[in-house]
Amino acid sequence: MSEPVLYVIYRGTPADRFDRAYYEEHHLPLVRSAFAAYGLISLAAFYPAQDTSETVAICECRFTASASIEAAFSSPEISAVMADVPRFTDLEPLRLRVLPL
């Protein structure tokens, strides 16, 4: 069976503020270090191929188990992760949890 996945989606327009460099160099390593103890296996960022999309960025987070996702987002470390979001965007992250078929 595959790992459960959480997608964090930033929806907006190309005109919305989203600092990709900060996101990749600072925020993603923060998420990795904050959630590794809770079963985060990997994470990857994706961007739309065209600037006409309503999606600005997607982060795919793979965890060891469904309970790991709950543990990570209930952990004390979530405060630091969420406090970092305004440093790279004004968009509200949308979380979409998916399970393997």
N, C-alpha and C positions, 0 to 999 in steps of 0.2 A: 504494500500500500504506500502511496506517495504521502509526502508531508502536507499538512494543512498550510494554506497560504493566506496571508492578509495583504490586500492591496490598499495602499494609501494613495488616494487620487486627489490631485489639485485641479479643480475645474475653474476655467476663466477664459480670458482672451489673451492674445499675444501682447496686448497693451498692459496687462496686469503685471505688477512687480513680482518677479521670481528670479532670484539670484542663483543661477545654476552652479556657479563656482563655489559659493558658500555652501549650498546644499550638498554638493559632492565632497568637498574638502573638509567640512566641519559637521554638518548635521548628520549625514549618513554614518560617519565614524562614531558620533555620539550615540546614535541609535544602536549601532552594533555593540558598543561597549556596555550600554545600559541594559540591553535585552539578552545578551549572550548567556548570562547566568539563568535565564528563564526559558531557554530552549530555542533561541534564534539560531538557525542554521546558516542562513545566507540572506542577503538583500541585494537588490539591484534597482537602479533607476532607469526609467525609460521616458523618452520625450516623443511627441508626435513628429512624424516625418514632414508635415506641412504646418505652417503657422496659422492655418485656417481652422484648426481643431478647437473644440471647446475644452479640451483637456490640455493642461500646461505640463503636467508631469505625473508619472505613476511610479510608485515604489513597490516592488514585490518583496515581501518578507516571508521567508519559509521557516516554519517552526517544527520542532520534533513531535508535538502533539497539540490537539485543539486546546487542551488545558493550559498549555504553555503560552498561548496567545492571551488568554484571560489573566494569567499570572503576570505577564509582562505589562499589560495595560492596567493592572491593579497595583503595580509595584511602586515603591517610593521613587524610583528613577523616572517614572512617567512625568513628574513635575518638571524636571530639567529638560526632558525631550520636548515637551509642549512649550515651555518658556523660550526655547530656541527658535520656534517656528516664525515669530515676528521678525527675526533677524534676516530671513531670506524671502519672506512673502507676506502679503496681507490676505491671501486666500485662506479659506478654512479647509483643513484637510478632511476628506471624506474617507472613512474606513469601510472596506468591503471584504468580508471574510468569506473565503471559498473553501470547499472541501473537495478532495479528489473523487472522481467517479469510480 
